[in-house]
């Protein structure tokens, strides 16, 4: 029997008479040793199952951060900060982290920096010293990262951004810059190849450490981009850059890849993915993470209000869905919303119950529940008529 294209990605077109492919909890892998059209050139493999490693407390896992050396990682769950060792022993080291939803974390080797989308915090590793930071040119902190031993962060609702003193959690009053290519607000600051990506609402630009005083960073001429981001938490590292849910003056719902190694944004979403996203009532709550397993680097993009998760594989440029199924046989967005590589494994945090999982390729359940895998292939036609 000849190949008929059963194996493939998710591609539910605006018109189902054009294409109506579904791919849930499977991802395609292309065999580089075979030629296009040859039997078995593309195979489907199940997405990893979930194995609980620890549950420090009940609540939303808002962020995970592995410190240098990889001996321990930190987890923000609800309003608490936990230190977790290689045996998954959990110790609460701080509390009082405001808000809900994802947090942003960075470290300089001696301190952990946390921003919540409104506030900044600093924890000195191994000491128990934890405090809200209100110093610098402004008291807020939308997102954060670390570059050249500076913590960088933005002022929520403005085009301002600031930095700490070098190798410090403290910021001077003059440690402040401003996105200058356009007046739209900064939604995320991201360190990439020792550059700082200032990703705005509708435009973005790159800065570098020029060693100037009092603010060490300067704009890279000609680095501006006519795309911004609609969802700050949708930004995650991918390949030699970052991926995020983009918007500009012309529209929304495109997923792009951009960074210091890319002179222009690269569209990675398909027409089908973009059509799906544009149907959602809310998109600015999108949250994403990326991870690598078996040579595949995945960008996992969830929409909490729409209750759906899409996943892009940079190895194949193909998309699929990830989901868990409740007792009523209803599919929901994937249980994880943040992830890190730790002790040779990929760990991920649950958006609801405080569990930290291992993404296991040898486990075929979601923490004991059956992992549903669905594939609906493209239409089979003969002389323009669909065969069933």
Order of alpha helices (4+ residues) and beta strands (2+ residues): beta-beta-beta-beta-beta-beta-beta-beta-beta-beta-beta-beta-beta-beta-beta-beta-beta-beta-beta-beta-beta-beta-beta-beta-beta-beta-alpha-beta-beta-beta-beta-beta-beta-beta-beta-beta-beta-beta-beta-beta
